[in-house]
């Protein structure tokens, strides 16, 4: 029995192709920016902790955690954009 792929033909198929490519591109860029920001935040936090010792540890840890939070948030946004581009709910 042949599969019915009528939803992915014509204008709908073209729209899905374009939005999928755009969603994957924007999602990839968002994820990259989040990863870079997260790594930078953790690096700055480690530097502050290393330079100031125990006195600066709370500030260094807070900056590192902020970087990780930004990274996780950007990852969630990227996944949502990719899903939207693929017309997933």
N, CA, C and O of each residue as an XYZ file, in Angstrom:
356
protein
N       0.852     -1.175      0.000
C       0.000      0.000      0.000
C       0.899      1.239      0.000
O       1.751      1.367      0.879
N       0.735      2.153     -0.959
C       1.594      3.333     -1.025
C       1.304      4.288      0.133
O       0.177      4.388      0.619
N       2.339      4.971      0.547
C       2.179      5.963      1.604
C       1.645      7.255      1.014
O       1.987      7.607     -0.115
N       0.828      7.954      1.748
C       0.269      9.218      1.290
C       1.184     10.339      1.759
O       1.181     10.680      2.941
N       1.954     10.908      0.868
C       2.847     12.015      1.196
C       2.299     13.334      0.684
O       3.068     14.265      0.443
N       0.999     13.435      0.513
C       0.391     14.616     -0.091
C       0.649     15.881      0.738
O       0.606     16.987      0.199
N       0.912     15.733      2.017
C       1.169     16.901      2.858
C       2.530     17.528      2.553
O       2.756     18.691      2.886
N       3.428     16.787      1.934
C       4.772     17.285      1.682
C       5.030     17.548      0.204
O       6.173     17.468     -0.247
N       3.998     17.855     -0.544
C       4.160     18.144     -1.961
C       3.671     19.549     -2.258
O       2.985     20.171     -1.447
N       4.032     20.033     -3.423
C       3.563     21.344     -3.857
C       4.040     22.461     -2.959
O       5.170     22.452     -2.471
N       3.159     23.424     -2.750
C       3.510     24.608     -1.962
C       3.844     24.253     -0.520
O       4.745     24.844      0.076
N       3.121     23.290      0.042
C       3.388     22.898      1.426
C       4.771     22.282      1.555
O       5.504     22.587      2.496
N       5.129     21.425      0.621
C       6.460     20.813      0.648
C       7.555     21.848      0.510
O       8.572     21.769      1.199
N       7.365     22.812     -0.366
C       8.351     23.876     -0.550
C       8.478     24.728      0.707
O       9.581     25.093      1.114
N       7.337     25.040      1.318
C       7.359     25.840      2.543
C       8.072     25.097      3.664
O       8.845     25.690      4.417
N       7.810     23.798      3.773
C       8.474     23.007      4.812
C       9.979     22.949      4.582
O      10.758     23.004      5.533
N      10.387     22.838      3.325
C      11.819     22.809      3.017
C      12.485     24.114      3.438
O      13.532     24.097      4.086
N      11.886     25.238      3.075
C      12.468     26.549      3.383
C      12.493     26.789      4.889
O      13.515     27.205      5.436
N      11.374     26.529      5.559
C      11.345     26.780      6.997
C      12.255     25.828      7.753
O      12.827     26.207      8.775
N      12.400     24.606      7.273
C      13.301     23.663      7.917
C      14.744     24.134      7.798
O      15.488     24.118      8.779
N      15.137     24.550      6.610
C      16.505     25.036      6.414
C      16.761     26.280      7.260
O      17.811     26.401      7.890
N      15.803     27.198      7.272
C      15.950     28.418      8.056
C      15.978     28.101      9.550
O      16.800     28.644     10.287
N      15.081     27.225      9.993
C      15.038     26.854     11.411
C      16.322     26.178     11.862
O      16.831     26.465     12.945
N      16.845     25.283     11.037
C      18.090     24.606     11.394
C      19.261     25.576     11.441
O      20.139     25.456     12.295
N      19.274     26.538     10.521
C      20.357     27.528     10.504
C      20.295     28.425     11.731
O      21.296     28.611     12.422
N      19.124     28.978     11.999
C      18.969     29.868     13.158
C      19.211     29.096     14.455
O      19.846     29.606     15.378
N      18.702     27.870     14.519
C      18.924     27.051     15.710
C      20.393     26.759     15.929
O      20.877     26.813     17.060
N      21.109     26.447     14.852
C      22.540     26.172     14.973
C      23.319     27.385     15.431
O      24.211     27.275     16.272
N      22.986     28.550     14.880
C      23.670     29.782     15.287
C      23.358     30.092     16.749
O      24.254     30.468     17.505
N      22.097     29.938     17.154
C      21.714     30.194     18.553
C      22.459     29.271     19.503
O      22.938     29.701     20.552
N      22.552     28.017     19.133
C      23.251     27.041     19.974
C      24.745     27.396     20.076
O      25.337     27.302     21.151
N      25.341     27.801     18.960
C      26.760     28.174     18.957
C      27.011     29.382     19.851
O      27.944     29.383     20.654
N      26.182     30.401     19.712
C      26.323     31.601     20.541
C      26.164     31.236     22.020
O      26.919     31.720     22.863
N      25.204     30.401     22.328
C      25.006     29.972     23.712
C      26.200     29.203     24.255
O      26.612     29.411     25.397
N      26.755     28.317     23.439
C      27.916     27.548     23.878
C      29.128     28.440     24.128
O      29.846     28.264     25.112
N      29.348     29.396     23.233
C      30.478     30.313     23.397
C      30.283     31.181     24.636
O      31.215     31.383     25.414
N      29.069     31.692     24.813
C      28.773     32.525     25.984
C      28.931     31.728     27.273
O      29.487     32.227     28.251
N      28.445     30.493     27.274
C      28.573     29.651     28.464
C      30.019     29.367     28.801
O      30.416     29.458     29.963
N      30.812     29.026     27.800
C      32.231     28.744     28.040
C      32.962     29.994     28.522
O      33.800     29.923     29.421
N      32.642     31.135     27.923
C      33.283     32.382     28.344
C      32.919     32.730     29.786
O      33.778     33.139     30.567
N      31.653     32.567     30.131
C      31.224     32.851     31.507
C      31.918     31.961     32.517
O      32.357     32.430     33.567
N      32.018     30.676     32.205
C      32.711     29.768     33.120
C      34.199     30.093     33.205
O      34.800     29.997     34.276
N      34.790     30.477     32.077
C      36.210     30.845     32.081
C      36.475     32.088     32.908
O      37.436     32.139     33.675
N      35.621     33.090     32.749
C      35.774     34.318     33.545
C      35.578     34.009     35.021
O      36.323     34.506     35.867
N      34.583     33.193     35.332
C      34.341     32.817     36.725
C      35.531     32.086     37.325
O      35.921     32.364     38.459
N      36.110     31.158     36.582
C      37.288     30.438     37.063
C      38.480     31.373     37.247
O      39.257     31.221     38.190
N      38.618     32.330     36.351
C      39.713     33.296     36.456
C      39.568     34.151     37.707
O      40.539     34.378     38.429
N      38.363     34.619     37.956
C      38.123     35.438     39.154
C      38.416     34.625     40.411
O      39.074     35.107     41.333
N      37.923     33.391     40.441
C      38.164     32.534     41.597
C      39.658     32.278     41.773
O      40.179     32.349     42.886
N      40.334     31.984     40.683
C      41.768     31.715     40.758
C      42.575     32.920     41.201
O      43.540     32.777     41.952
N      42.194     34.108     40.746
C      42.948     35.322     41.066
C      42.680     35.828     42.473
O      43.560     36.429     43.090
N      41.493     35.599     42.985
C      41.121     36.175     44.284
C      41.046     35.161     45.408
O      40.932     35.528     46.578
N      41.110     33.881     45.055
C      41.034     32.843     46.089
C      39.637     32.714     46.657
O      38.642     32.959     45.975
N      39.586     32.329     47.906
C      38.287     32.055     48.522
C      37.426     33.305     48.650
O      36.200     33.206     48.701
N      38.051     34.482     48.701
C      37.277     35.723     48.821
C      36.425     35.962     47.576
O      35.302     36.454     47.681
N      36.945     35.621     46.408
C      36.207     35.865     45.170
C      35.437     34.671     44.654
O      34.771     34.753     43.622
N      35.526     33.545     45.380
C      34.870     32.320     44.913
C      33.370     32.486     44.704
O      32.859     32.014     43.689
N      32.632     33.137     45.615
C      31.193     33.292     45.369
C      30.882     34.066     44.084
O      29.947     33.725     43.360
N      31.662     35.099     43.809
C      31.440     35.882     42.589
C      31.818     35.054     41.366
O      31.086     35.029     40.376
N      32.960     34.377     41.437
C      33.389     33.527     40.320
C      32.389     32.420     40.035
O      32.070     32.143     38.879
N      31.895     31.789     41.090
C      30.897     30.723     40.911
C      29.598     31.265     40.316
O      28.976     30.613     39.478
N      29.193     32.452     40.748
C      27.960     33.055     40.239
C      28.087     33.372     38.747
O      27.151     33.139     37.981
N      29.234     33.898     38.335
C      29.436     34.214     36.919
C      29.472     32.927     36.098
O      28.911     32.874     35.003
N      30.125     31.896     36.617
C      30.152     30.604     35.928
C      28.756     30.006     35.787
O      28.406     29.463     34.739
N      27.972     30.111     36.840
C      26.599     29.596     36.794
C      25.734     30.401     35.823
O      24.882     29.841     35.132
N      25.952     31.683     35.775
C      25.225     32.525     34.829
C      25.549     32.108     33.394
O      24.657     32.011     32.551
N      26.822     31.864     33.126
C      27.219     31.405     31.794
C      26.559     30.094     31.424
O      26.104     29.919     30.293
N      26.506     29.168     32.375
C      25.858     27.881     32.127
C      24.361     28.069     31.895
O      23.779     27.407     31.036
N      23.740     28.961     32.650
C      22.319     29.241     32.467
C      22.019     29.812     31.099
O      21.037     29.423     30.467
N      22.849     30.730     30.631
C      22.675     31.304     29.290
C      22.824     30.210     28.241
O      22.054     30.150     27.282
N      23.816     29.348     28.428
C      24.042     28.256     27.477
C      22.831     27.326     27.423
O      22.375     26.966     26.338
N      22.320     26.945     28.562
C      21.156     26.052     28.603
C      19.919     26.715     27.997
O      19.149     26.070     27.286
N      19.733     27.996     28.279
C      18.596     28.721     27.710
C      18.682     28.814     26.202
O      17.690     28.608     25.502
N      19.876     29.125     25.695
C      20.062     29.225     24.245
C      19.847     27.873     23.578
O      19.326     27.802     22.465
N      20.241     26.811     24.248
C      20.037     25.466     23.705
C      18.546     25.157     23.592
O      18.101     24.573     22.604
N      17.784     25.547     24.596
C      16.330     25.342     24.556
C      15.666     26.147     23.451
O      14.781     25.648     22.757
N      16.094     27.392     23.291
C      15.558     28.237     22.223
C      15.907     27.643     20.860
O      15.070     27.597     19.958
N      17.160     27.188     20.723
C      17.593     26.600     19.448
C      16.747     25.390     19.091
O      16.343     25.233     17.939
N      16.477     24.541     20.061
C      15.670     23.346     19.804
C      14.246     23.747     19.402
O      13.658     23.147     18.503
N      13.702     24.755     20.067
C      12.360     25.229     19.723
C      12.293     25.799     18.311
O      11.326     25.558     17.588
N      13.311     26.549     17.921
C      13.354     27.119     16.576
C      13.466     26.004     15.540
O      12.787     26.032     14.513
N      14.321     25.031     15.811
C      14.466     23.901     14.884
C      13.155     23.119     14.751
O      12.763     22.741     13.647
N      12.489     22.884     15.866
C      11.201     22.164     15.826
C      10.155     22.969     15.057
O       9.396     22.401     14.271
N      10.106     24.261     15.271
C       9.150     25.104     14.557
C       9.438     25.080     13.061
O       8.516     25.028     12.247
N      10.705     25.116     12.706
C      11.078     25.079     11.308
C      10.688     23.770     10.628
O      10.478     23.724      9.416
N      10.596     22.708     11.426
C      10.207     21.404     10.894
C       8.709     21.142     11.096
O       8.228     20.033     10.863
N       7.997     22.153     11.522
C       6.552     22.100     11.741
C       6.171     21.079     12.808
O       5.113     20.455     12.733
N       7.041     20.916     13.800
C       6.726     20.012     14.907
C       6.035     20.811     15.989
O       6.215     22.022     16.112
N       5.247     20.109     16.763
C       4.533     20.765     17.871
C       5.359     20.690     19.118
O       4.941     21.181     20.166
